């Protein structure tokens, strides 16, 4: 392999890159760079994402490092997805095609979608302990910003992150920017949008429930996760497959716990972001966060798959995957 091509792969293993950035880092012309990129594409070593002028390249999924994420993705694809499709393919199609779930596609009712994003942010924040209900949050907007309670601003920040997701592609860079926005009230400025540098556990009244992956491994796990996401976004999927992989993304972020705080909000946002990227903007109006809140005891229980990241048993993950479609189909 040409030396420049090897360097390109090393750079792309760290994160997706634009051609202009690659050319600058390698010190070569854009013409030379594109010749190497074409060669790597032909060898299926890299993947191209987006359209000009927003093209990026990442390593092909088969060349990603062997991480827990890749192992779990392969297992879920082979063992959990087929059973899920058997149960939910037809019901989810019927649910999305119901007239009440079609209105968000119409431009004249986009204000309704804005209201649903407010609702999503409130319920997602409630899961994390925020005590404001939707009506109280909407009433808080009638007060001057400096007089609003901190909890209201916390929800407003999450609304901004949802709005950001509506107009940006789902990728690692934009996910980090969204975390910066949604965590303004509870994460120090120097740690927003930055992967944690310290161990993190999930605690309950009974003590430590779960220990997340070691901090020095977070970046690798997240890099491979978004390599897989980029690959999934390039493929055609049935409605049920889209729901499954959106839930899988939600689950993996929750298990990796990449940030010092704001992991749950980020995981639920990315699930909806994935659905919108594959099903259309109307998916931002789906009441996923509301259903997780209303069924939170079951939601918490389905996330308990092991005492720590390395002991997670994906064989036990089916209840998590089927939770969302079951509660949505009941509404």
C-alpha positions in Angstrom: 0.0 0.0 0.0 1.2 3.5 -0.8 2.6 5.4 2.2 0.1 8.2 1.8 -2.8 5.7 1.7 -1.6 4.2 5.0 -1.4 7.7 6.5 -4.9 8.4 5.3 -6.2 5.3 7.0 -4.5 6.2 10.3 -6.1 9.7 10.2 -9.5 8.3 9.4 -9.3 5.7 12.2 -9.3 8.7 14.6 -12.4 10.4 13.1 -14.1 11.1 9.8 -12.3 13.8 7.8 -13.0 16.2 5.0 -10.8 16.0 1.9 -9.5 19.6 2.5 -8.4 18.6 6.0 -6.7 15.5 4.8 -4.8 17.3 2.1 -3.6 19.9 4.6 -2.5 17.3 7.2 -0.6 15.2 4.5 0.9 18.2 2.8 -0.2 17.1 -0.7 -2.4 18.6 -3.4 -6.1 17.9 -3.6 -5.6 16.2 -6.9 -3.1 13.8 -5.4 -5.3 13.2 -2.4 -8.3 12.3 -4.5 -6.3 9.8 -6.5 -5.4 8.1 -3.2 -9.0 8.3 -2.0 -10.3 6.7 -5.2 -7.8 3.9 -4.7 -8.9 3.3 -1.1 -12.6 3.4 -2.2 -11.9 0.8 -4.8 -10.2 -1.4 -2.2 -13.2 -0.9 0.1 -10.9 0.4 2.8 -12.8 3.7 3.3 -16.4 5.0 2.9 -17.6 8.3 1.4 -20.4 10.2 3.2 -22.5 13.2 2.1 -22.5 15.3 -1.0 -20.3 18.2 -2.1 -19.3 20.5 -0.4 -19.9 18.4 2.7 -18.2 15.2 1.8 -16.3 13.3 4.5 -14.5 10.0 4.5 -14.2 7.3 7.2 -12.7 3.9 7.5 -14.9 1.1 6.2 -16.7 -0.9 8.9 -14.7 -4.1 8.2 -11.5 -2.2 8.9 -12.6 -0.7 12.2 -10.8 -1.8 15.4 -12.1 -4.8 17.2 -14.0 -3.2 20.1 -16.9 -4.2 22.3 -19.2 -2.0 20.1 -18.3 -4.0 16.9 -18.8 -7.3 18.7 -22.2 -6.3 20.0 -23.3 -4.9 16.6 -22.4 -8.2 15.0 -24.3 -10.2 17.7 -27.4 -8.0 17.5 -27.5 -8.1 13.7 -27.2 -11.9 13.7 -29.3 -12.9 16.7 -31.6 -10.2 17.9 -32.7 -8.3 14.8 -34.4 -11.3 13.0 -36.7 -12.0 16.0 -37.5 -8.3 16.3 -38.4 -8.0 12.6 -40.7 -11.0 12.9 -42.7 -9.3 15.7 -42.7 -5.6 14.7 -42.2 -5.2 10.9 -45.9 -4.9 10.1 -47.2 -3.1 13.3 -44.5 -0.4 13.0 -45.4 0.2 9.3 -49.0 0.5 10.2 -48.2 2.9 13.1 -46.2 5.3 11.0 -48.7 5.2 8.2 -51.6 6.1 10.5 -53.0 9.5 9.6 -52.2 11.0 13.0 -48.5 10.3 12.4 -48.4 11.8 9.0 -49.2 15.4 9.8 -45.6 16.4 10.7 -44.7 16.0 7.1 -46.8 19.0 6.1 -45.1 22.3 6.2 -48.1 24.2 7.6 -48.0 22.1 10.8 -44.3 22.4 11.6 -45.2 24.6 14.6 -46.8 21.4 16.0 -43.4 19.7 15.6 -41.7 22.5 17.5 -44.2 21.8 20.4 -43.4 18.1 20.2 -39.7 18.9 20.5 -40.4 20.9 23.6 -42.3 17.9 25.0 -39.4 15.6 24.1 -36.9 17.8 25.9 -39.1 18.0 29.0 -39.7 14.2 29.3 -36.0 13.4 28.6 -35.0 15.9 31.3 -37.6 14.4 33.7 -36.0 11.0 33.4 -32.8 12.7 34.7 -34.6 14.3 37.7 -35.8 17.6 36.3 -39.1 18.4 38.1 -40.8 20.7 35.6 -43.7 19.4 33.7 -44.5 20.5 30.2 -47.0 23.2 31.2 -44.7 24.6 33.8 -41.9 24.8 31.3 -44.0 26.5 28.6 -45.2 29.0 31.2 -41.6 29.7 32.2 -41.0 31.2 28.7 -43.3 34.1 29.6 -40.8 35.3 32.2 -37.6 37.2 31.4 -34.7 34.9 30.8 -32.8 36.0 33.8 -35.7 35.1 36.1 -36.4 31.6 34.7 -35.5 28.7 37.0 -32.4 26.7 36.2 -34.5 23.7 35.4 -36.3 25.6 32.7 -33.0 26.7 31.1 -31.8 23.1 31.3 -34.8 22.0 29.3 -34.4 25.0 26.9 -30.8 23.9 26.2 -32.0 20.4 25.3 -34.6 21.9 23.0 -31.7 23.8 21.3 -29.9 20.5 20.9 -33.0 18.9 19.2 -33.3 21.9 16.9 -29.6 21.5 16.1 -30.1 17.8 15.2 -33.0 18.7 12.9 -30.6 20.6 10.5 -27.4 18.7 10.9 -26.2 15.2 9.9 -25.9 12.5 12.6 -22.2 11.9 13.1 -19.7 12.0 15.9 -18.7 15.6 15.4 -22.3 16.9 15.5 -23.2 14.6 18.5 -20.4 16.2 20.5 -21.7 19.7 19.5 -25.2 18.7 20.6 -23.8 17.5 24.0 -22.1 20.9 24.4 -25.5 22.5 24.0 -27.6 20.3 26.2 -25.1 20.2 29.1 -24.6 23.9 29.7 -26.4 23.9 33.0 -24.8 20.9 34.6 -21.3 20.3 33.1 -18.3 22.6 33.4 -17.5 24.5 30.2 -14.2 22.6 29.8 -15.9 19.2 29.8 -18.9 19.9 27.5 -18.7 18.0 24.2 -15.5 16.3 25.5 -15.2 12.6 26.3 -14.7 12.0 30.0 -11.2 11.5 31.5 -12.4 9.8 34.7 -14.2 6.6 35.7 -18.0 6.8 35.8 -20.6 4.6 37.4 -24.3 4.5 37.7 -25.6 4.5 41.2 -28.9 3.8 43.0 -30.0 3.8 46.6 -28.5 0.3 46.7 -25.1 1.5 45.6 -23.1 1.0 42.4 -25.3 -0.5 39.7 -23.1 -0.3 36.7 -19.5 0.7 35.9 -18.9 2.2 32.4 -16.0 1.5 30.2 -12.6 2.8 31.3 -12.0 6.5 30.3 -8.9 5.8 28.1 -11.1 3.5 25.9 -14.1 5.8 25.5 -12.8 7.5 22.3 -12.1 4.2 20.5 -15.5 2.8 21.4 -17.3 6.0 20.3 -15.3 6.2 17.1 -16.2 2.7 16.1 -19.8 3.3 17.1 -20.1 6.2 14.7 -18.3 4.3 12.0 -21.1 1.7 12.3 -23.7 4.5 12.3 -22.3 6.0 9.2 -22.4 2.6 7.5 -26.1 2.1 8.7 -27.1 5.5 7.3 -25.8 4.5 3.9 -28.0 1.4 3.7 -31.6 0.9 2.9 -33.7 -0.4 5.8 -37.3 -1.4 6.6 -39.1 0.7 9.1 -38.6 -2.0 11.8 -34.9 -2.1 11.1 -34.6 1.6 11.5 -36.3 1.5 14.9 -34.1 -1.4 15.9 -30.8 0.3 15.1 -32.0 3.6 16.6 -32.6 1.7 19.8 -29.2 0.0 19.5 -27.5 3.4 19.2 -29.4 4.6 22.3 -28.3 1.5 24.2 -24.6 1.7 23.2 -24.2 5.3 24.2 -25.9 4.5 27.5 -23.5 1.6 28.1 -20.4 3.4 27.1 -21.4 6.5 29.1 -18.9 8.7 27.2 -19.5 11.9 29.2 -19.1 13.0 32.8 -22.9 13.8 32.6 -25.6 14.2 30.0 -25.3 10.6 28.7 -29.0 9.7 28.9 -30.2 12.9 27.2 -27.6 12.4 24.5 -28.5 8.7 24.0 -32.2 9.5 23.6 -31.5 12.4 21.3 -29.3 10.2 19.1 -32.0 7.6 18.9 -34.5 10.1 17.6 -31.8 11.7 15.4 -31.2 8.3 13.7 -34.9 7.8 13.2 -35.2 11.2 11.6 -32.2 10.6 9.4 -33.7 7.4 8.1 -37.5 7.9 8.3 -37.7 11.7 7.8 -38.2 14.8 9.9 -41.6 13.6 11.1 -39.8 11.2 13.4 -38.8 14.1 15.6 -42.4 14.2 16.6 -42.5 10.6 17.8 -43.2 10.5 21.6 -40.2 8.3 22.4 -39.0 10.3 25.4 -42.5 10.5 26.8 -43.0 6.8 26.6 -39.6 6.1 28.3 -40.6 8.5 31.1 -44.1 7.0 31.6 -42.5 3.5 31.6 -39.4 4.5 33.4 -39.3 1.6 35.8 -39.2 -0.8 32.9 -36.8 1.4 31.0 -34.3 1.4 33.8 -34.7 -2.4 34.3 -34.0 -3.1 30.6 -30.8 -1.1 30.7 -29.4 -3.5 33.4 -27.4 -5.9 31.3 -24.3 -6.4 33.4 -22.3 -5.1 36.4 -19.9 -3.3 34.1 -19.2 -2.6 30.4 -17.2 -5.8 29.9 -19.8 -8.0 31.5 -22.7 -6.7 29.5 -24.7 -9.7 28.2 -26.4 -8.8 24.9 -28.3 -12.0 25.0 -30.5 -10.2 27.7 -31.0 -7.1 25.6 -34.2 -8.0 23.8 -36.5 -6.4 26.5 -34.8 -3.1 25.8 -35.2 -3.3 22.0 -38.9 -4.3 22.2 -39.8 -1.7 24.9 -40.1 1.3 22.5 -42.3 -0.4 19.8 -44.5 -2.0 22.4 -45.3 1.3 24.2 -45.6 3.3 21.0 -48.0 0.8 19.6 -50.2 1.0 22.7 -50.6 4.8 22.2 
